[in-house]
Amino acid sequence: MSEPGGAWELVRTETFLRALKKYLKKHPDRTNAVRSVLSQLAENPRVPKLRLRSLGGKFQDLHAVRVTYGDRIIMILAIHQRQVVLLDIGTHDNVYR
């Protein structure tokens, strides 16, 4: 299900890339799940399967999607620029520290 206006740009921060490398080293079996989520984010971050949610508190203005039941990707949605700025990936407890 594609969103009108075309694909979104995924912006991978240095922090995200370091966290991704560490996450995949610890969980190599989740590589395909991460690829799938990133692909879906690039197509349409609002697709219901991703369970995109706005965060609150000290994470106000950030969003999260699930990779697995217990793992999340934290991001900023820059709607006007059609960008998804990827900030962190990891277990629920690690990304909300």
Secondary structure, DSSP 8 states (H G I E B T S, - for coil): ---TT---EEEE-HHHHHHHHHHHHH-GGGHHHHHHHHHHHHH-TT-GGG--EE--GGGTT-EEEESSSSEEEEEEEETTTTEEEEEEEEEHHHHT-
